[in-house]
């Protein structure tokens, strides 16, 4: 599903700063992998490169045997919308839309028929334990419920790859545990590939395997 080879990235400034060096990673469909590392080691940069939001200085990112470097910005945008799902620490739920409308939004952008979009939204909300909260507004939900909405939104269009960036960083331990259980369950049931970036050992242990990102690469 995902193959990364010798990936490197630096940023210019007063002093050129190397963020990633010679990173290798393979991720299969149905596999859920955690990437851990100290703050500033390049975990979010790695996700940005995998999503095609940034370009590497060297190395390749292949998604379903397609080298992302061969795609222009429009093609990358279409790829992300159709085949990738994102879960962020800050939820990014639109406050003026209901829970159902937030979850349904990716399907609207993909021009899925209204009846099918509503059915898939209801099914996905049920899958994350929010079957009865579709009409609620985000302000009426707890932090854990908001992150469940974010997971539903990330999965409703049935992506092949789910990228989660510190998805429990704003949650207490008990709520984080519940959310991570839901995230893993939904990734496994949809047979997507999942990549979790986290600094939390407890969060990482929910994955099938754990990789450590250091200044010398990924191991």
C-alpha positions in Angstrom: 0.0 0.0 0.0 2.7 2.5 1.0 6.4 2.2 0.3 9.0 4.8 1.4 12.6 4.6 0.3 15.6 6.8 1.5 13.3 9.7 2.3 15.2 12.9 3.3 14.0 16.5 3.9 15.7 19.7 4.9 14.5 23.3 5.4 16.3 26.5 4.6 16.9 29.2 7.1 19.7 31.0 8.8 21.2 27.5 9.0 20.0 24.7 6.8 18.2 22.2 9.0 17.9 18.5 8.2 14.6 17.1 9.5 14.5 13.6 8.0 17.3 11.5 6.7 17.2 8.1 4.9 13.7 7.1 6.1 12.5 3.7 4.9 9.0 2.4 5.7 6.5 -0.1 4.2 2.8 -0.3 5.2 0.4 -3.0 4.0 -3.3 -2.9 3.7 -4.9 -3.7 7.1 -1.7 -2.9 8.9 -1.7 -0.3 11.7 1.7 1.2 12.5 2.8 3.7 15.1 5.7 6.1 14.6 7.3 7.5 17.8 10.0 10.1 18.3 11.1 13.1 20.3 9.5 16.5 19.6 11.1 18.1 16.5 12.5 14.9 15.1 10.2 15.2 12.0 7.1 13.1 12.7 4.7 15.7 11.3 7.0 16.3 8.4 6.9 12.6 7.6 3.1 12.7 7.5 3.2 15.8 5.2 5.5 14.0 2.8 3.4 10.9 2.8 0.3 13.0 2.1 2.0 14.8 -0.7 1.6 18.2 1.1 5.4 18.6 0.9 8.1 17.4 -1.5 11.2 15.5 -0.3 14.7 16.5 -1.1 15.6 12.9 -1.8 13.9 9.5 -1.8 10.5 8.3 -2.9 7.0 7.9 -1.5 5.0 5.3 -3.4 1.3 4.9 -2.7 -0.4 2.0 -4.5 2.7 1.7 -6.7 2.4 5.4 -7.8 5.4 7.7 -7.0 3.9 10.8 -5.6 6.7 12.9 -7.2 5.2 12.0 -10.6 1.9 13.7 -9.7 1.1 17.5 -10.0 -0.6 19.4 -7.2 -4.1 18.9 -8.7 -3.6 15.1 -8.9 -2.3 15.0 -5.4 -5.3 16.9 -4.1 -7.6 14.4 -5.9 -5.6 11.5 -4.4 -5.9 12.8 -0.9 -9.6 13.5 -1.2 -10.4 10.0 -2.6 -7.9 7.7 -0.9 -6.6 9.3 2.3 -8.2 10.1 5.6 -6.7 12.4 8.3 -7.2 12.6 12.0 -5.6 15.6 13.8 -5.0 16.5 17.5 -7.1 19.6 17.2 -10.2 17.9 15.7 -10.8 20.5 13.0 -14.6 20.0 13.3 -16.6 22.8 11.6 -18.6 24.5 14.4 -21.5 25.7 12.2 -22.2 22.2 10.8 -24.0 19.4 12.7 -22.2 16.2 13.5 -23.7 14.4 10.4 -22.9 17.3 8.1 -19.3 17.3 9.3 -18.9 13.6 8.7 -20.7 13.8 5.3 -18.5 16.6 4.0 -15.9 14.3 2.3 -18.6 12.5 0.5 -20.1 15.8 -0.7 -16.7 16.9 -2.0 -16.5 13.6 -3.9 -20.0 14.1 -5.3 -21.4 10.9 -3.8 -25.2 10.7 -4.3 -27.1 12.3 -1.5 -29.0 9.1 -0.4 -25.8 7.0 -0.4 -23.9 9.8 1.4 -26.5 9.9 4.2 -26.6 6.1 4.6 -22.8 5.9 4.8 -22.7 8.8 7.2 -25.2 7.0 9.5 -23.2 3.7 9.3 -19.9 5.4 10.1 -21.3 7.3 13.0 -22.7 4.1 14.4 -19.3 2.5 14.0 -17.7 5.1 16.2 -20.5 5.0 18.8 -22.3 8.2 17.8 -25.4 6.9 16.2 -27.6 9.1 18.2 -25.6 12.3 17.9 -25.9 13.1 14.2 -28.2 16.1 14.7 -26.0 17.6 17.5 -23.8 20.6 17.1 -20.1 20.3 17.9 -20.5 22.7 20.9 -22.7 20.0 22.5 -20.1 17.3 22.4 -17.2 16.4 24.7 -13.6 16.3 23.5 -13.7 12.5 23.1 -16.9 12.7 21.1 -15.4 15.4 18.9 -12.5 13.1 18.2 -14.8 10.3 17.3 -16.5 12.6 14.8 -13.1 13.4 13.4 -12.4 9.6 13.0 -15.8 9.1 11.3 -15.1 12.0 8.9 -11.7 10.5 8.1 -13.2 7.1 7.3 -16.6 7.8 5.8 -15.2 7.9 2.2 -13.5 4.5 2.7 -9.9 5.7 2.3 -7.0 3.3 1.6 -4.7 5.1 4.0 -5.5 6.8 7.3 -2.9 9.2 8.8 -3.4 10.2 12.5 -1.2 13.0 14.0 -1.3 12.9 17.8 -5.1 12.2 17.8 -5.3 11.9 21.6 -3.0 14.8 22.5 -5.9 16.9 23.8 -7.7 14.1 25.7 -7.5 12.7 29.2 -6.1 9.2 29.6 -9.4 7.3 29.8 -10.9 9.2 26.9 -7.7 8.7 24.9 -7.9 5.0 25.5 -11.5 4.8 24.2 -10.7 6.9 21.1 -7.6 4.8 20.3 -9.7 1.6 20.5 -12.3 3.1 18.1 -9.6 4.3 15.7 -7.9 0.9 15.6 -11.2 -1.0 15.3 -12.4 1.2 12.4 -9.1 0.9 10.5 -9.1 -2.9 10.9 -12.7 -3.2 9.8 -12.2 -1.1 6.7 -9.0 -2.9 5.9 -7.2 0.4 5.4 -3.6 1.0 6.2 -3.2 3.2 9.3 -0.2 5.3 10.4 -0.3 6.8 13.9 2.2 9.5 14.8 2.5 9.9 18.6 4.8 10.7 21.5 2.7 8.5 23.8 3.9 5.0 24.5 0.4 4.0 25.6 -1.0 5.2 22.2 1.7 3.5 20.3 1.1 0.1 21.9 -2.4 0.0 20.3 -0.7 -0.4 16.9 0.5 -3.7 15.3 4.1 -2.5 15.4 6.1 0.5 16.6 8.8 2.4 14.7 11.1 4.9 16.3 12.0 8.0 14.3 15.5 9.5 15.1 17.9 11.8 13.4 19.4 8.8 11.7 16.2 7.4 10.2 13.4 5.1 11.1 13.9 1.8 13.0 
